[in-house]
């Protein structure tokens, strides 16, 4: 099984797709004055030093954010995302990478809320320290799959749920599906972003279709499924070929933005000539 702890993969191709999507959704939510709540079920440490031991182990950011850093031909959605990473680095060279919690916090307004859940003791400690002085943010050492009853619907009935588990055990796959069903049952209008690894594994291959089926007829704004592939399938069937994001109740601006960005990203981030691939489908 994949064991996907954020710190080892900070800024890689999967983060590019996930965080580009997150930035687009948050920017859309900001167009209305009423506050919203962001819930991150597997928040990690919040941000990462790319010079750190974990990030340096495989330097996956070299195949992700680093390939975008000096470019002046970025598609609009990619530019929005890179601008957030650049601002986190104070406009200087690429030294740090903001995880989903930091990206959300930077884009949120005073009336918005951020609820972060992380079980890993070290990551939780770093996350809590980072967010300690922000009154909009609550950090809890809890299993994010178990908190939806308490968090949904938010008081303003505007919300974004990010589900991004490590997929280190097979039960993560059915728990992701169950979490989507519970979220939509409790708050049908909730925007839900689910990150998925692209693997040569039965559970990973079946989950996108199961998520679509769970959202059909329940999510009033339908769903979106986007894929970014950077490696071709391997004979032994190991390794992550790319990643996907599933979005229930996506903003109407998301599909056009991704369809412009994904072909460029597929060509730019591909790790071999046969690998470049992308898709973006919607229920509408």
C-alpha positions as CSV (number, residue, x, y, z in Angstrom):
1,X,0.0,0.0,0.0
2,X,1.0,3.6,-0.5
3,X,2.2,5.4,2.7
4,X,1.8,9.0,1.9
5,X,3.0,11.3,4.7
6,X,3.0,14.9,3.6
7,X,6.5,15.9,4.7
8,X,8.2,13.4,2.4
9,X,6.3,14.6,-0.7
10,X,6.0,18.3,-0.1
11,X,5.7,20.3,-3.4
12,X,5.6,17.2,-5.7
13,X,3.3,16.8,-8.7
14,X,0.4,15.6,-6.6
15,X,0.7,18.7,-4.4
16,X,0.6,20.8,-7.5
17,X,-2.8,19.3,-8.6
18,X,-4.3,19.3,-5.1
19,X,-3.2,22.7,-4.1
20,X,-4.0,24.3,-7.4
21,X,-7.5,23.0,-7.0
22,X,-7.7,24.2,-3.4
23,X,-6.7,27.7,-4.3
24,X,-9.2,27.9,-7.1
25,X,-12.1,26.8,-4.8
26,X,-11.1,29.1,-2.0
27,X,-10.8,32.1,-4.4
28,X,-14.4,31.3,-5.6
29,X,-15.7,31.1,-2.0
30,X,-14.2,34.5,-1.3
31,X,-16.4,36.1,-3.9
32,X,-19.3,36.1,-1.4
33,X,-19.1,38.1,1.8
34,X,-20.7,35.4,4.1
35,X,-18.1,33.4,6.0
36,X,-17.3,29.8,5.4
37,X,-15.6,26.9,7.3
38,X,-12.7,24.9,5.9
39,X,-12.2,21.4,7.3
40,X,-9.0,19.5,6.6
41,X,-9.3,15.9,7.8
42,X,-5.6,15.0,7.5
43,X,-3.8,18.3,7.8
44,X,-0.1,17.3,8.3
45,X,2.4,19.8,9.8
46,X,1.0,22.7,7.8
47,X,4.2,23.7,6.0
48,X,7.5,22.2,5.2
49,X,11.2,23.3,4.8
50,X,12.4,21.9,1.5
51,X,15.9,21.8,3.0
52,X,14.7,19.4,5.7
53,X,15.6,15.7,5.9
54,X,12.3,14.4,4.9
55,X,11.8,16.7,1.9
56,X,15.4,16.0,0.8
57,X,15.1,12.2,1.0
58,X,13.7,12.0,-2.6
59,X,13.5,15.7,-3.5
60,X,10.1,15.2,-5.0
61,X,9.6,18.9,-5.2
62,X,12.1,19.0,-8.0
63,X,9.5,17.3,-10.2
64,X,6.7,19.6,-9.0
65,X,6.8,23.2,-7.7
66,X,10.4,23.6,-8.7
67,X,9.6,23.1,-12.4
68,X,7.1,25.9,-12.2
69,X,9.1,28.4,-10.1
70,X,11.0,30.3,-12.8
71,X,8.5,30.1,-15.6
72,X,6.8,33.1,-17.1
73,X,4.3,31.2,-19.2
74,X,2.1,29.8,-16.5
75,X,-1.6,29.2,-17.2
76,X,-3.9,31.4,-15.1
77,X,-4.8,28.7,-12.5
78,X,-1.2,27.6,-12.2
79,X,-0.1,31.2,-11.7
80,X,-2.6,31.7,-8.9
81,X,-1.2,28.7,-7.1
82,X,2.5,29.6,-7.7
83,X,1.7,33.2,-6.5
84,X,0.6,31.8,-3.1
85,X,3.7,29.6,-2.8
86,X,5.9,32.6,-3.7
87,X,4.2,34.8,-1.2
88,X,4.8,32.2,1.5
89,X,8.5,32.4,0.6
90,X,8.3,36.2,0.8
91,X,8.9,36.4,-2.9
92,X,12.4,35.0,-2.6
93,X,13.9,31.7,-3.7
94,X,12.0,28.5,-3.1
95,X,12.8,27.3,0.4
96,X,9.5,26.4,2.0
97,X,6.3,24.8,0.9
98,X,2.9,25.7,2.3
99,X,0.6,22.7,2.9
100,X,-3.1,22.9,2.6
101,X,-3.6,24.5,6.1
102,X,-1.2,27.4,5.3
103,X,-2.7,27.9,1.8
104,X,-6.2,28.0,3.3
105,X,-5.2,30.3,6.1
106,X,-3.5,32.8,3.7
107,X,-6.6,32.9,1.5
108,X,-9.2,33.1,4.2
109,X,-10.8,36.3,5.5
110,X,-11.5,37.4,9.1
111,X,-15.0,36.0,9.0
112,X,-13.9,32.5,7.9
113,X,-12.9,29.5,10.0
114,X,-10.3,26.7,9.6
115,X,-10.7,23.3,11.4
116,X,-7.6,21.1,11.2
117,X,-7.2,17.5,12.3
118,X,-4.0,15.5,12.5
119,X,-3.2,12.3,14.5
120,X,0.5,12.1,13.9
121,X,2.0,13.5,17.2
122,X,5.0,15.3,15.6
123,X,3.0,16.8,12.8
124,X,0.2,17.8,15.2
125,X,2.6,19.6,17.4
126,X,4.2,21.5,14.6
127,X,0.8,22.4,13.2
128,X,-0.6,23.5,16.5
129,X,2.4,25.7,17.1
130,X,2.2,27.3,13.7
131,X,-1.5,28.1,14.1
132,X,-1.4,29.0,17.8
133,X,-2.0,32.8,17.4
134,X,-4.8,32.7,14.8
135,X,-8.2,32.9,16.4
136,X,-9.9,31.6,13.2
137,X,-8.1,28.3,13.4
138,X,-8.7,25.2,15.6
139,X,-6.2,22.3,15.6
140,X,-7.2,19.0,17.2
141,X,-5.3,15.6,17.5
142,X,-8.2,13.6,16.1
143,X,-9.0,11.2,13.3
144,X,-10.5,13.4,10.6
145,X,-12.8,10.7,9.4
146,X,-14.6,10.8,12.7
147,X,-15.3,14.6,13.1
148,X,-17.8,15.3,10.3
149,X,-20.9,15.0,12.6
150,X,-19.5,17.8,14.8
151,X,-18.3,20.0,11.9
152,X,-21.1,19.8,9.3
153,X,-23.1,21.8,8.5
154,X,-21.2,24.9,9.5
155,X,-23.3,27.8,11.1
156,X,-23.1,29.9,7.9
157,X,-24.0,26.8,5.7
158,X,-20.9,27.5,3.5
159,X,-18.2,25.0,3.8
160,X,-15.2,23.2,2.2
161,X,-14.1,19.8,3.2
162,X,-10.7,18.5,2.2
163,X,-10.1,14.8,2.6
164,X,-6.4,13.8,2.0
165,X,-5.5,10.6,3.9
166,X,-2.2,8.8,3.5
167,X,-3.8,5.7,2.0
168,X,-1.3,3.6,3.9
169,X,-3.9,0.9,4.7
170,X,-6.6,-0.5,2.5
171,X,-9.3,0.7,4.9
172,X,-8.6,4.3,3.9
173,X,-10.3,3.7,0.6
174,X,-13.8,2.7,2.0
175,X,-13.4,5.3,4.7
176,X,-13.0,8.1,2.1
177,X,-16.1,6.9,0.4
178,X,-18.0,6.7,3.7
179,X,-16.8,10.2,4.5
180,X,-18.1,11.6,1.3
181,X,-21.5,10.0,1.8
182,X,-21.7,11.3,5.4
183,X,-20.7,14.8,4.4
184,X,-23.3,15.1,1.6
185,X,-25.9,13.5,3.8
186,X,-25.3,16.1,6.6
187,X,-24.7,19.0,4.2
188,X,-25.6,18.4,0.6
189,X,-24.2,21.7,-0.6
190,X,-20.8,21.2,0.9
191,X,-17.9,21.5,-1.5
192,X,-15.7,18.3,-0.9
193,X,-12.2,18.0,-2.4
194,X,-10.8,14.4,-2.2
195,X,-7.2,13.7,-3.2
196,X,-6.5,10.3,-4.7
197,X,-3.2,8.6,-5.7
198,X,-3.1,7.1,-9.2
199,X,-1.9,3.6,-8.6
200,X,-1.9,0.2,-10.3
201,X,-4.0,-1.1,-7.4
202,X,-7.6,-2.4,-7.5
203,X,-8.8,-0.2,-4.6
204,X,-7.4,2.9,-6.1
205,X,-8.8,2.2,-9.5
206,X,-12.3,1.6,-8.3
207,X,-12.6,4.5,-5.9
208,X,-13.2,7.3,-8.5
209,X,-16.2,5.5,-9.9
210,X,-17.6,4.8,-6.4
211,X,-17.2,8.5,-5.5
212,X,-19.1,9.5,-8.6
213,X,-21.9,7.2,-7.8
214,X,-22.1,8.5,-4.2
215,X,-22.4,12.1,-5.4
216,X,-24.8,11.5,-8.3
217,X,-28.3,12.8,-7.4
218,X,-27.1,14.0,-4.0
219,X,-24.6,16.9,-4.6
220,X,-26.8,19.6,-6.2
221,X,-23.9,21.0,-8.2
222,X,-22.6,17.6,-9.4
223,X,-19.0,16.5,-9.4
224,X,-15.7,17.0,-11.1
225,X,-12.9,14.4,-11.5
226,X,-9.4,15.6,-12.7
227,X,-6.3,13.5,-13.3
228,X,-2.7,14.4,-13.8
229,X,-0.4,11.6,-14.9
230,X,3.4,12.0,-14.8
231,X,4.7,8.4,-15.2
232,X,3.7,5.5,-17.4
233,X,2.6,2.2,-15.9
234,X,5.4,0.0,-14.7
235,X,5.7,-3.8,-15.4
236,X,5.8,-4.6,-11.6
237,X,2.9,-2.4,-10.9
238,X,4.6,-0.3,-8.1
239,X,4.8,3.4,-7.6
240,X,2.5,6.4,-8.0
241,X,1.8,7.3,-11.7
242,X,0.1,10.5,-10.9
243,X,-2.9,11.7,-8.9
244,X,-6.5,12.7,-9.1
245,X,-8.8,15.2,-7.4
246,X,-12.5,14.5,-7.0
247,X,-14.7,17.5,-6.2
248,X,-18.3,17.4,-5.1
249,X,-20.2,20.6,-5.7
250,X,-17.4,22.2,-7.6
251,X,-17.6,25.9,-8.4
252,X,-18.6,26.5,-12.1
253,X,-15.2,28.2,-12.7
254,X,-13.2,25.1,-11.8
255,X,-13.6,22.9,-14.8
256,X,-12.6,25.6,-17.3
257,X,-9.6,26.5,-15.2
258,X,-8.4,22.9,-14.9
259,X,-8.9,22.2,-18.6
260,X,-6.7,25.1,-19.4
261,X,-4.0,24.2,-16.9
262,X,-3.8,20.4,-17.1
263,X,-2.5,19.9,-20.6
264,X,0.3,22.4,-19.8
265,X,1.0,20.7,-16.4
266,X,1.0,17.2,-18.0
267,X,3.7,18.3,-20.5
268,X,5.7,20.2,-17.9
269,X,5.7,17.7,-15.1
270,X,5.9,14.5,-17.1
271,X,8.8,12.2,-16.0
272,X,9.1,10.4,-19.3
273,X,7.8,10.8,-22.8
274,X,5.0,8.3,-22.5
275,X,3.7,9.6,-19.2
276,X,2.1,12.9,-20.0
277,X,-1.6,12.6,-19.5
278,X,-4.6,14.4,-18.1
279,X,-8.3,14.3,-17.9
280,X,-11.1,16.5,-16.5
281,X,-14.6,15.2,-16.5
282,X,-17.8,16.5,-14.9
283,X,-21.2,15.2,-14.2
284,X,-22.9,18.0,-16.1
